[in-house]
Amino acid sequence: MISYAPLWETMKQKNISTYALIHTYGVDAHTLNSLKHNKSVTANTLEALCKILQCKPNDVIEFLWDD
């Protein structure tokens, strides 16, 4: 399972809100909705988030494995 829990923590640490992602950085609101519901997004979206937040993919996404 995909989890974007690290994204929300990274955004908090960097003091970047979802409002800023939409209105300052041009991230689509539907994309943020997908992230909030742990739905898959493109690698381009992950790259864009990493550029915006100046972080690595592990700061945005984690994989949770079923035992």
C-alpha positions in Angstrom: 0.0 0.0 0.0 1.2 3.5 -0.8 1.2 6.1 2.0 1.9 9.8 1.6 2.1 10.4 5.3 5.8 11.5 4.9 4.6 14.2 2.5 2.4 15.9 5.1 5.1 15.8 7.7 7.7 17.2 5.2 5.3 20.0 4.3 4.8 20.8 8.0 8.5 20.9 8.6 9.1 23.2 5.5 6.1 25.3 6.4 4.4 24.8 3.0 0.6 24.5 3.0 -1.7 22.7 0.6 -2.9 26.2 -0.3 0.6 27.2 -1.3 1.0 24.0 -3.3 -2.1 24.9 -5.3 -1.8 28.7 -5.6 2.0 29.3 -5.6 3.4 26.1 -7.1 0.5 25.2 -9.5 -0.2 21.7 -8.1 -3.6 20.6 -9.2 -6.3 20.3 -6.5 -7.3 16.8 -7.8 -3.7 15.7 -7.4 -3.7 16.8 -3.8 -7.0 14.9 -3.3 -5.4 11.8 -4.7 -2.4 12.2 -2.3 -4.8 12.7 0.7 -6.5 9.4 -0.2 -3.2 7.6 -0.8 -4.0 7.0 -4.5 -1.2 6.6 -7.0 0.2 9.6 -8.7 2.7 9.9 -11.6 6.5 9.9 -11.1 6.4 13.4 -12.6 4.2 14.5 -9.7 6.6 13.0 -7.2 9.5 14.7 -8.9 7.6 18.1 -8.8 6.8 17.7 -5.1 10.4 16.9 -4.4 11.6 20.0 -6.3 9.1 22.2 -4.5 9.9 20.8 -1.1 13.6 20.3 -1.8 13.6 16.8 -0.6 14.0 13.2 -1.6 11.2 10.7 -2.6 11.3 9.0 0.8 10.3 12.4 2.3 7.1 12.2 0.2 6.0 8.6 -0.1 6.4 5.3 1.7 5.3 1.8 0.9 3.5 -0.3 3.5 3.6 -4.0 2.9 0.9 -6.4 4.0 2.3 -9.2 6.1 
